[in-house]
Amino acid sequence: MSERSFICEWQNLSAEIHSLAVSKGWWDKDRNDGEIIALCHSELSEALEGLRDGNPPSDKIPKFSTVEEELADCVIRILDWGIMRKFNIAGAILAKHEFNKTRSFRHGGKKF
């Protein structure tokens, strides 16, 4: 997939996700960025809890594990927030990936 098509698909999906969030009342008033970051963090915490519970199938989408569902929730929140704030997350992903190719093994010896 080309850079342009990735960014275009990201933007299209973001717009669809944001439209649904608006229709479900999540943007009746502007949301502050700290709140949204906390909500993304909560989805990652739920993924961790899923791992602690053995990563069972999701209750809502049983074709997927709990971790997959919660990671999807986090990405959905990021897509929704990104389009609302006009962030170029797709471009940043591609740029960061290219930068990471230049980094040393484990970024010079980091443990985590």
N, C-alpha and C positions, 0 to 999 in steps of 0.2 A: 504494500500500500504506500502510495506517495505521501509526502509531508502534507501537501495541499489537501488530499482526500481525507487523511486522518483528521486534520483540523476541521474540515467541513463536516465530517460525520460527527465529530465531537460536538460541534456547535449545534447541529441538527438535533442530536439526542438531548443536549442541554436544554434547548428550547422546548422540546416536548416534555421533558421532566419538569421544567419550571412552570409550564402552562398547567400541568396537572397539579402541582403544588399550589398554584394560585387558585385553581378551581376548588381545591379542598380546604381553602381558608388559611394556608400557612403564610401568606404574604398580605393579609388584610392590613397590616401596618408594617413599616420597615423593621427588619430584624437587625440587631446589632451583630457585628462580626464576631465578637467574643462568644455570644450565645451560639452562633453557628459552629464555631470551632469546638465548643464544648459538646455540641450534639454529635459532631464527627467523632470526637474522642469517645463519647458514650457508645457509639456503634463499634468502635475498636475494642472497648472494654467488654461489650457483649460477645464479640468474637473470641476474646480470651476466655470468658466464662464457658463458651461453647467448647473450646479445647479442653478446659478443665473437666467438662462433663463427658468427654470422649467424642466430641464432635458428631452428635447424632443427626439424623435427617431433620431438616427444618420442619417446624409445625405448619408454616404457611406455604412453603414451596418444597414439598417432600422429595423432589428430584434432586435437590441440592442439600448440602450439609448446612448446619447452623453457622459454621464459620463462613462458608460461601455467601450465605444470606446476609450476614452482618457486614462483611466486606462490601457486598453490593450496596447495602444501605449507606455505608460511608461514602462510596463513590457517587451514589445518587445525590447525597447532600452536597458533595463538592461540585457536581455538575450544576445543581440548582443554584448554589451560591455564586459560582463562577460566572454564570450568564447574567445574574442579577447585578453583579458588580463590574461586568464587562472585563473580567480577567481573561487573559489568553493562556489558560492552563494547558491546552493541547500543545501550543507552541513551546511553553516552558518545559513540558514533559520531553519533547523531542530535543530541545537544547540541553537539558540536564542529562539526558541519556548520552548525547554526544560528548559532553564534558566528562561523564563518568568513565567513558572509554579511555580517557587520558590519565586516570588516576592510577596510583600504584596499588599493588596487591594489598587488600584490606586497608587501603588508604594509609599506608605506612605503618601498619602494625596495630591498629585499633582492635580491641577485643570484641566490641559489639558494633 
